Structures are given as structure tokens and as C-alpha cells.
Amino acid sequence: MELPSKAFKSSSDGTLLVCRVQPGASRSGVAGGYGEEAVKIALSSPPVDGKANQELCRMLAEQCGVPKSAVELISGRTGRSKVVKITGISPEALRSLLSEEEAK
């Protein structure tokens, strides 16, 4: 399944990823597209004390092969819809990496 290209926006030094998270899932991973403008990501962490946000950043850093410091939550700290900035990776490369992860 193709991830929506509108979810990956180019920024000056990386990519902005628009995502919709599902905290409290049985396992963490990319769950597919969410409409035409976001990527759905399941997180095993509960939405308590920022644990789901930390899990999201850790998981994206691991999947992209970048340090955790290169992943920053831009908006959506308390909601399910979030924008994450990943420094040092192009939108095309990020989409490819997350598409591979979704296929697993």
C-alpha cells in the first residue's frame, strides 16, 4: 500500500511528516495511510505524560537511521494529529523507508 505523498513535506533541512497516531496499540509501527494527507502510526505506549510522543520520535529515528535528536515534534503534543520534523532526510527517502516498514 502506498503512503500518501501529501503527508511528506519538504523543509529547509529535512522533511515534515504529517501523521495520525494510535496510542495504546498492541505493537508500534506504520499502519498505512490516513486519508490523503497523513500517515497512520500505531504506538504501543499509552498517551500519558508524553510517553506516546517519545515513542513516536524514537521509532521514527530508528526506522530512518538518524539520531533521536534529528526527530522533533513540531505540533500536536496533546492530540492524535501530529507534525514531526526529521532532519537530514528527503521526503522521497522518508516515504520509501516508511513504506518498507509498513510492508513488514
PETATA-V711938 format. One record per residue. N is the residue number from 1. PHI is phi as a letter, one per 40 degrees, with the letter a starting at -180 (* if undefined). PSI is psi in radians with two decimals (* if undefined). OMEGA is omega in degrees with one decimal (* if undefined). Layout:
n = [N	N]
phi = [PHI	PHI]
psi = [PSI	PSI]
omega = [OMEGA	OMEGA]
//
This chain:
n = [1	2	3	4	5	6	7	8	9	10	11	12	13	14	15	16	17	18	19	20	21	22	23	24	25	26	27	28	29	30	31	32	33	34	35	36	37	38	39	40	41	42	43	44	45	46	47	48	49	50	51	52	53	54	55	56	57	58	59	60	61	62	63	64	65	66	67	68	69	70	71	72	73	74	75	76	77	78	79	80	81	82	83	84	85	86	87	88	89	90	91	92	93	94	95	96	97	98	99	100	101	102	103	104]
phi = [*	c	c	c	c	c	c	b	b	c	b	d	b	i	b	c	b	c	b	b	b	b	c	g	c	c	a	c	i	c	b	h	c	b	g	b	b	a	b	c	b	c	b	c	c	c	c	b	f	g	c	c	c	c	c	d	c	c	c	c	c	c	c	c	g	b	c	d	c	c	b	b	c	c	a	g	d	b	b	c	c	b	b	b	c	b	c	g	a	c	d	c	c	c	c	c	c	c	c	c	c	c	c	c]
psi = [2.35	2.40	2.51	2.21	-0.46	-0.23	-0.22	1.89	2.35	2.42	3.09	-0.62	0.42	-2.43	2.47	2.20	2.14	2.14	2.80	2.10	2.65	1.58	2.75	0.33	2.91	-0.53	2.75	2.51	3.01	2.20	-0.10	-2.82	2.71	1.66	-2.60	-0.02	0.25	2.77	2.29	2.26	2.16	2.41	2.33	-0.35	2.58	2.74	0.98	2.32	0.58	0.16	-0.69	-0.68	-0.73	-0.74	-0.72	-0.87	-0.74	-0.81	-0.77	-0.71	-0.78	-0.81	-0.52	-0.17	0.56	2.77	2.71	-0.52	-0.27	-0.08	2.14	2.29	2.02	-0.79	2.78	0.52	-0.66	0.00	3.09	-0.47	2.20	2.72	2.18	2.34	2.24	1.98	2.44	0.30	2.43	2.76	-0.70	-0.75	-0.73	-0.78	-0.73	-0.81	-0.76	-0.55	-0.69	-0.73	-0.67	-0.57	-0.34	*]
omega = [-179.8	174.0	-176.6	-177.4	-179.7	179.7	-176.1	-177.1	-179.5	173.0	-174.0	-177.1	179.8	-175.2	170.8	-180.0	175.6	-176.9	176.1	-175.7	175.9	-179.5	177.8	179.1	-179.5	175.4	-178.7	176.3	177.7	-176.0	179.1	178.8	175.0	-172.6	-178.5	-173.4	-179.9	175.4	178.8	-179.3	176.9	-179.9	-179.9	179.8	176.7	179.7	-176.2	176.3	177.2	-177.8	179.2	177.9	177.8	179.0	178.5	-178.9	178.8	-178.2	179.6	178.2	-179.2	-177.9	-177.8	-179.4	178.0	176.9	179.4	-179.6	179.3	-179.5	-175.6	176.0	-176.5	179.4	177.0	-178.0	-175.5	-179.8	178.4	178.2	-174.3	170.5	-177.9	176.0	177.5	-176.4	173.3	179.0	-178.7	178.1	-179.1	179.9	179.6	178.9	178.6	179.8	-178.9	175.8	177.3	-179.4	-178.9	-177.6	-177.1	*]
//
